[in-house]
């Protein structure tokens, strides 16, 4: 199994490679790598032109994985994603034609423009890493990472993601506009072609899978498990929240914290791993009473209030020897 220090080194190589294309967004890149190593998926809620597609393509190329992009539209059918059985006249039998979900990194572009039926066809892919068509189940490749995007400004003709679908995304964030300095750097890099063309893989897909398996072994102290549970419980008591964080959300925060610990070169989670990821993991899982949409600034502020209200556990623990050496 891959050692924790190797996971950290690999994460640094990946983030550095992606940063050669995506300027001034190291925090977003780190969140993407955290979600990837945690075995989760990522939702990017942002306006067009901020680099969402380029981030996805560059990440896939950097880890040596196959990349597919699907533009979600109202007429997109579930079979357009998963694939269909068609009759092959030469063979005289039905043959399964695989859809774009059979890849390593899938970009579901403007996912909220597709009908709920099509959106729901991704649930099995994202949760079970498999596709069932006409009663036959096909496993998906490893690693399998879905990056979905949606435009928060253009809401006409869109279908907001239901809570069950939002809950499948480990992390939700936005790229945002660049700073003045980063904007100049983007122009400089793009003056003579796309910097994406110069990206080379720093690892193979099998190394990412090994890193994901190593992350699962990161130690979480029972006090920190109780802390995560307390944070989730507190979100359910907020007067401004109609629906708090589910147990799946608690598991998501623990998985993300374990990945962040490994990327930091630690074989154990510390409170800061949890606190730094609470907002991108919890906010989109909150349903606010005075808003038709999940997440948003009100939900983010609610998560910050929860972090301030719940006492942070002490770090004076007796850690297993293997976590200290890892």
C-alpha positions as CSV (number, residue, x, y, z in Angstrom):
1,X,0.0,0.0,0.0
2,X,1.1,3.6,-0.7
3,X,2.7,5.4,2.3
4,X,1.2,8.6,3.5
5,X,4.3,10.6,2.6
6,X,3.9,9.2,-1.0
7,X,0.3,10.4,-1.0
8,X,1.4,13.8,0.1
9,X,4.1,13.9,-2.6
10,X,1.7,12.8,-5.3
11,X,-0.8,15.4,-4.3
12,X,1.8,18.1,-4.5
13,X,2.8,17.0,-8.0
14,X,-0.8,17.0,-9.2
15,X,-1.6,20.4,-7.7
16,X,1.5,21.9,-9.1
17,X,0.8,20.6,-12.5
18,X,-2.8,21.8,-12.6
19,X,-1.6,25.2,-11.2
20,X,0.5,25.7,-14.4
21,X,-2.8,26.1,-16.3
22,X,-5.2,27.4,-13.6
23,X,-3.6,30.6,-12.3
24,X,-4.2,31.9,-8.8
25,X,-6.7,29.3,-7.7
26,X,-4.6,27.0,-5.5
27,X,-7.4,26.6,-3.0
28,X,-9.8,25.3,-5.6
29,X,-7.2,23.0,-7.0
30,X,-6.5,21.6,-3.5
31,X,-10.3,21.0,-3.0
32,X,-10.4,19.2,-6.3
33,X,-7.5,16.9,-5.4
34,X,-9.0,16.4,-1.9
35,X,-12.3,15.3,-3.4
36,X,-10.4,13.0,-5.9
37,X,-8.3,11.3,-3.2
38,X,-11.3,11.0,-0.9
39,X,-13.1,9.1,-3.6
40,X,-15.9,11.7,-3.9
41,X,-17.2,14.1,-6.5
42,X,-17.2,17.8,-6.9
43,X,-19.9,20.4,-7.9
44,X,-18.7,23.8,-9.3
45,X,-21.3,26.5,-9.0
46,X,-20.0,29.4,-11.1
47,X,-20.6,31.7,-14.1
48,X,-19.2,30.8,-17.5
49,X,-15.6,31.5,-18.4
50,X,-14.0,31.0,-15.0
51,X,-12.0,27.9,-15.9
52,X,-14.3,25.0,-14.8
53,X,-13.8,22.9,-17.9
54,X,-10.1,23.7,-18.1
55,X,-9.7,22.6,-14.5
56,X,-11.4,19.3,-15.2
57,X,-9.5,18.6,-18.3
58,X,-6.1,19.5,-16.8
59,X,-6.7,17.4,-13.7
60,X,-7.7,14.4,-15.9
61,X,-4.6,14.8,-18.1
62,X,-2.3,15.3,-15.1
63,X,-3.3,12.0,-13.5
64,X,-3.2,10.1,-16.8
65,X,-6.9,9.4,-16.8
66,X,-9.5,9.4,-19.5
67,X,-11.7,12.5,-19.8
68,X,-15.2,12.9,-21.1
69,X,-17.4,16.0,-21.2
70,X,-21.1,16.0,-21.6
71,X,-23.1,19.1,-22.2
72,X,-26.4,18.7,-20.3
73,X,-29.4,20.0,-22.1
74,X,-33.2,19.5,-21.6
75,X,-33.4,16.9,-24.3
76,X,-30.5,14.8,-23.0
77,X,-31.7,11.2,-22.2
78,X,-30.4,8.9,-19.5
79,X,-29.2,6.5,-22.3
80,X,-27.1,9.3,-23.7
81,X,-25.1,9.1,-20.6
82,X,-25.1,5.4,-19.7
83,X,-25.2,3.8,-23.1
84,X,-27.7,1.6,-24.9
85,X,-28.1,-1.9,-26.2
86,X,-28.3,-1.9,-30.0
87,X,-28.9,-4.7,-32.5
88,X,-25.7,-5.5,-34.5
89,X,-26.8,-6.9,-37.8
90,X,-23.4,-8.5,-38.5
91,X,-23.4,-10.4,-35.2
92,X,-27.1,-11.0,-35.2
93,X,-27.4,-10.0,-31.5
94,X,-27.7,-7.0,-29.2
95,X,-24.5,-5.2,-28.3
96,X,-23.9,-2.7,-25.5
97,X,-22.6,0.6,-26.6
98,X,-21.0,2.4,-23.6
99,X,-21.9,6.0,-22.9
100,X,-19.6,8.8,-21.8
101,X,-20.0,7.9,-18.1
102,X,-17.4,5.1,-18.8
103,X,-14.4,7.2,-18.1
104,X,-12.1,8.3,-15.3
105,X,-13.0,12.0,-15.1
106,X,-16.5,13.0,-16.2
107,X,-17.4,16.7,-16.6
108,X,-21.2,17.1,-16.4
109,X,-21.4,20.6,-17.8
110,X,-24.4,22.7,-16.7
111,X,-26.0,19.7,-15.0
112,X,-29.0,21.6,-13.9
113,X,-30.1,22.1,-17.6
114,X,-31.1,18.4,-17.9
115,X,-34.4,17.0,-16.8
116,X,-34.6,15.3,-13.3
117,X,-34.8,11.9,-15.0
118,X,-31.5,12.4,-16.7
119,X,-29.9,13.9,-13.6
120,X,-31.0,10.9,-11.5
121,X,-29.3,8.5,-14.0
122,X,-26.0,9.7,-12.5
123,X,-26.9,8.6,-9.0
124,X,-25.9,5.0,-9.5
125,X,-22.7,6.0,-11.2
126,X,-21.6,8.3,-8.5
127,X,-22.6,6.2,-5.5
128,X,-22.0,2.6,-6.6
129,X,-19.5,3.2,-9.4
130,X,-21.5,1.0,-11.7
131,X,-24.2,1.3,-14.5
132,X,-27.2,-0.9,-14.9
133,X,-28.7,-1.1,-18.4
134,X,-31.5,-3.6,-19.2
135,X,-30.8,-5.6,-16.1
136,X,-27.1,-6.0,-16.7
137,X,-24.6,-4.2,-14.4
138,X,-21.3,-2.8,-15.7
139,X,-18.6,-1.6,-13.4
140,X,-17.0,1.8,-14.0
141,X,-13.3,2.4,-14.2
142,X,-11.2,3.4,-11.2
143,X,-10.7,6.1,-10.3
144,X,-14.1,7.6,-11.1
145,X,-14.5,11.3,-10.5
146,X,-17.5,13.4,-11.5
147,X,-17.1,17.2,-11.7
148,X,-20.4,18.9,-12.4
149,X,-21.0,22.5,-13.1
150,X,-24.0,24.8,-12.9
151,X,-24.5,28.5,-13.6
152,X,-26.1,30.2,-10.6
153,X,-27.1,33.3,-12.7
154,X,-29.0,31.8,-15.6
155,X,-31.9,29.9,-13.9
156,X,-34.5,30.1,-16.8
157,X,-35.0,26.7,-18.3
158,X,-33.1,24.9,-15.5
159,X,-34.0,22.1,-13.1
160,X,-32.5,22.7,-9.7
161,X,-30.6,19.6,-8.4
162,X,-32.7,17.7,-5.8
163,X,-31.3,17.2,-2.3
164,X,-30.6,13.5,-3.0
165,X,-28.4,14.5,-6.0
166,X,-26.6,17.4,-4.1
167,X,-25.9,15.0,-1.2
168,X,-23.8,12.8,-3.7
169,X,-21.3,15.6,-4.2
170,X,-18.6,15.5,-1.6
171,X,-17.6,19.1,-2.1
172,X,-19.3,22.2,-3.6
173,X,-17.3,25.3,-4.4
174,X,-16.8,28.0,-7.1
175,X,-13.7,29.0,-9.0
176,X,-14.6,32.7,-9.0
177,X,-13.0,35.5,-11.0
178,X,-9.2,35.9,-10.7
179,X,-7.5,38.7,-8.9
180,X,-5.9,41.5,-10.9
181,X,-2.5,39.8,-10.7
182,X,-3.8,36.4,-11.7
183,X,-5.8,37.9,-14.6
184,X,-2.5,39.3,-16.0
185,X,-0.9,35.9,-15.5
186,X,-3.7,34.2,-17.4
187,X,-3.2,36.5,-20.3
188,X,0.6,36.0,-20.2
189,X,0.2,32.2,-20.3
190,X,-2.4,32.3,-23.1
191,X,-0.5,34.7,-25.3
192,X,1.1,32.0,-27.3
193,X,-1.5,29.2,-27.1
194,X,-3.1,27.2,-24.4
195,X,-0.9,26.2,-21.5
196,X,-3.0,23.0,-21.4
197,X,-1.1,21.7,-24.4
198,X,2.1,21.6,-22.3
199,X,0.7,19.5,-19.5
200,X,2.1,16.0,-19.1
201,X,0.8,13.2,-16.8
202,X,2.7,13.2,-13.4
203,X,1.2,9.7,-12.5
204,X,-1.0,7.0,-13.7
205,X,-4.6,6.2,-12.8
206,X,-3.5,3.2,-10.8
207,X,-1.4,5.5,-8.5
208,X,-4.5,7.6,-7.8
209,X,-6.4,4.5,-6.8
210,X,-3.5,3.5,-4.5
211,X,-3.6,7.0,-2.9
212,X,-7.4,6.6,-2.4
213,X,-6.8,3.3,-0.6
214,X,-4.1,4.8,1.5
215,X,-6.4,7.7,2.5
216,X,-9.0,5.2,3.8
217,X,-6.4,4.1,6.4
218,X,-5.9,7.6,7.9
219,X,-6.7,7.5,11.6
220,X,-9.6,9.5,13.0
221,X,-9.7,9.8,16.8
222,X,-13.0,9.0,18.5
223,X,-13.1,12.5,19.9
224,X,-13.0,13.9,16.3
225,X,-15.7,11.5,15.2
226,X,-17.8,12.9,18.0
227,X,-16.9,16.5,16.9
228,X,-18.0,15.8,13.3
229,X,-21.3,14.3,14.7
230,X,-21.8,17.3,16.9
231,X,-21.3,19.7,14.0
232,X,-23.9,17.8,11.9
233,X,-26.3,17.7,14.8
234,X,-26.0,21.4,15.4
235,X,-27.0,22.1,11.8
236,X,-30.2,20.3,12.4
237,X,-31.1,22.6,15.3
238,X,-30.6,25.9,13.4
239,X,-33.8,27.9,13.3
240,X,-32.9,29.2,9.8
241,X,-32.4,25.7,8.4
242,X,-35.3,23.6,7.3
243,X,-33.1,20.6,6.8
244,X,-29.7,19.9,8.4
245,X,-26.8,17.7,7.4
246,X,-27.5,13.9,7.1
247,X,-25.3,11.1,8.3
248,X,-24.0,10.8,4.8
249,X,-22.8,14.4,5.1
250,X,-21.0,13.5,8.3
251,X,-19.3,10.6,6.5
252,X,-18.4,12.9,3.7
253,X,-16.7,15.4,6.0
254,X,-14.7,12.6,7.6
255,X,-13.6,11.3,4.2
256,X,-12.6,14.7,3.1
257,X,-10.7,15.4,6.3
258,X,-8.8,12.1,6.0
259,X,-7.8,13.1,2.4
260,X,-6.7,16.5,3.6
261,X,-4.6,15.0,6.4
262,X,-2.9,12.6,3.9
263,X,-2.2,15.5,1.5
264,X,-0.6,17.3,4.5
265,X,1.7,14.2,5.1
266,X,-0.1,13.1,8.2
267,X,-1.5,9.6,9.0
268,X,-4.1,11.1,11.3
269,X,-6.8,13.8,11.2
270,X,-6.5,17.0,13.3
271,X,-9.4,19.4,14.1
272,X,-8.2,22.0,11.5
273,X,-8.7,19.4,8.7
274,X,-12.3,19.2,9.7
275,X,-12.8,22.9,10.2
276,X,-11.2,23.9,6.9
277,X,-13.5,21.6,5.0
278,X,-16.8,22.0,6.9
279,X,-18.0,24.8,4.6
280,X,-17.5,23.2,1.2
281,X,-18.8,19.8,2.5
282,X,-21.7,20.9,4.6
283,X,-23.1,24.2,3.1
284,X,-24.8,22.6,0.0
285,X,-26.4,20.0,2.2
286,X,-28.3,22.6,4.2
287,X,-31.8,23.6,3.1
288,X,-32.5,27.1,4.3
289,X,-36.1,28.1,5.2
290,X,-36.2,31.4,3.4
291,X,-34.5,30.2,0.2
292,X,-35.6,28.0,-2.7
293,X,-32.0,26.9,-3.3
294,X,-29.6,24.9,-1.2
295,X,-26.2,26.2,-0.2
296,X,-25.5,29.9,-1.0
297,X,-24.1,32.5,1.3
298,X,-26.8,32.0,3.9
299,X,-25.9,28.3,4.2
300,X,-22.2,29.1,4.3
301,X,-22.8,31.6,7.1
302,X,-24.8,29.0,9.0
303,X,-21.9,26.6,8.8
304,X,-19.5,29.2,10.1
305,X,-21.9,29.8,13.0
306,X,-22.0,26.1,13.8
307,X,-18.2,26.0,13.8
308,X,-18.1,28.8,16.3
309,X,-20.8,27.3,18.5
310,X,-19.4,23.7,18.8
311,X,-16.3,23.3,21.1
312,X,-13.2,22.1,19.3
313,X,-11.7,19.0,21.0
314,X,-8.2,18.9,22.4
315,X,-5.4,17.4,20.4
316,X,-3.7,15.7,23.3
317,X,-4.3,12.2,22.3
318,X,-2.5,8.9,22.3
319,X,-2.1,8.1,18.6
320,X,-1.4,4.6,17.2
321,X,2.3,4.2,16.5
322,X,1.7,3.7,12.7
323,X,0.0,7.0,12.4
324,X,2.8,8.8,14.1
325,X,5.4,7.2,11.8
326,X,3.2,7.7,8.8
